[in-house]
Amino acid sequence: MHADASEPLKQLHKVLAELESLAKSAANTAGEGGTDLLGRLKGTLDSARTRIRDAEQAVQREATHGAKAADQYVHDHTWMSIGIAAAVAFLLGALTARRD
C-alpha cells in the first residue's frame, strides 16, 4: 500500500483502538446500565473494523492493478518508456544545474 493511502487507515485504526478503550472504561464504571450501550458500541466498532478492512483490501487491489498496468505498458512500449525516463532525467539535471 502507498504511504499516502495508508495514513488515513492508520488513523482510523488508532481512533477505533481509543474508542474501544473508552468503551471498556465506561462499562467498568457504568455497571449494569451501561451494558446495553456497551453492546451497541461494540457492534458499531465491529462494523467499522469490517469497513476499514474492506477499504484496505480495495486499496491493495487498486495498487496491485495499477502496478500491473504500468508494468504491462512499459513492456509494450519499451522504447517510449526509455525516452520518457531520459527526458525526465534530462529535465531534472537541467533544473538542478540552474540552482548552482
C-alpha positions as CSV (number, residue, x, y, z in Angstrom):
1,M,0.0,0.0,0.0
2,H,1.2,3.5,-0.8
3,A,2.2,5.5,2.3
4,D,-0.2,8.4,1.5
5,A,-3.1,6.0,1.0
6,S,-2.4,4.0,4.2
7,E,-2.1,7.0,6.5
8,P,-5.9,7.6,6.9
9,L,-6.4,3.9,7.5
10,K,-3.7,4.0,10.3
11,Q,-5.5,7.0,11.8
12,L,-8.8,5.1,11.7
13,H,-7.2,2.1,13.5
14,K,-6.0,4.5,16.2
15,V,-9.4,6.0,16.6
16,L,-11.0,2.6,16.9
17,A,-8.5,1.5,19.5
18,E,-9.2,4.6,21.5
19,L,-12.9,4.1,21.3
20,E,-12.6,0.5,22.3
21,S,-10.6,1.6,25.3
22,L,-13.1,4.2,26.3
23,A,-16.0,1.7,25.9
24,K,-14.2,-0.7,28.3
25,S,-13.7,2.1,30.8
26,A,-17.3,3.2,30.5
27,A,-18.5,-0.4,31.0
28,N,-16.4,-0.7,34.2
29,T,-17.8,2.5,35.7
30,A,-21.4,2.4,34.4
31,G,-22.3,-1.1,35.8
32,E,-25.4,-2.8,34.6
33,G,-27.0,0.3,33.0
34,G,-24.1,0.6,30.6
35,T,-24.2,-3.0,29.4
36,D,-26.7,-2.2,26.6
37,L,-24.8,0.8,25.5
38,L,-21.6,-1.1,25.5
39,G,-23.2,-3.9,23.4
40,R,-24.3,-1.3,20.8
41,L,-20.9,0.4,20.8
42,K,-19.1,-2.9,20.3
43,G,-21.4,-3.7,17.4
44,T,-20.6,-0.3,15.8
45,L,-16.9,-0.8,16.4
46,D,-17.0,-4.3,14.8
47,S,-18.8,-2.8,11.8
48,A,-16.3,0.0,11.5
49,R,-13.4,-2.6,11.6
50,T,-15.0,-4.6,8.9
51,R,-15.4,-1.5,6.7
52,I,-11.8,-0.5,7.3
53,R,-10.6,-4.0,6.4
54,D,-12.7,-3.8,3.2
55,A,-11.2,-0.4,2.4
56,E,-7.7,-1.7,3.0
57,Q,-8.3,-4.7,0.6
58,A,-9.8,-2.4,-2.0
59,V,-6.8,0.0,-1.8
60,Q,-4.4,-3.1,-2.1
61,R,-6.3,-4.4,-5.1
62,E,-6.2,-1.0,-6.9
63,A,-2.5,-0.6,-6.1
64,T,-1.8,-4.1,-7.5
65,H,-3.9,-3.4,-10.6
66,G,-2.1,-0.1,-11.2
67,A,1.3,-1.7,-10.8
68,K,0.4,-4.5,-13.2
69,A,-0.9,-2.0,-15.8
70,A,2.2,0.2,-15.5
71,D,4.4,-2.9,-15.9
72,Q,2.4,-4.0,-19.0
73,Y,2.7,-0.6,-20.5
74,V,6.4,-0.5,-20.0
75,H,6.7,-4.0,-21.6
76,D,4.5,-3.0,-24.5
77,H,6.2,0.4,-25.1
78,T,9.8,-0.2,-24.1
79,W,11.4,2.5,-26.2
80,M,8.8,5.1,-25.4
81,S,9.3,4.4,-21.7
82,I,13.1,4.7,-22.1
83,G,12.6,8.0,-23.9
84,I,10.3,9.4,-21.2
85,A,12.7,8.4,-18.5
86,A,15.6,10.0,-20.4
87,A,13.6,13.2,-20.8
88,V,12.7,13.4,-17.2
89,A,16.3,12.7,-16.2
90,F,17.5,15.5,-18.5
91,L,14.9,18.0,-17.1
92,L,15.8,17.2,-13.6
93,G,19.5,17.6,-14.4
94,A,18.9,20.9,-16.1
95,L,16.8,22.2,-13.2
96,T,19.5,21.0,-10.7
97,A,22.3,22.7,-12.7
98,R,20.4,26.0,-12.7
99,R,20.3,26.1,-8.9
100,D,24.1,26.2,-8.7
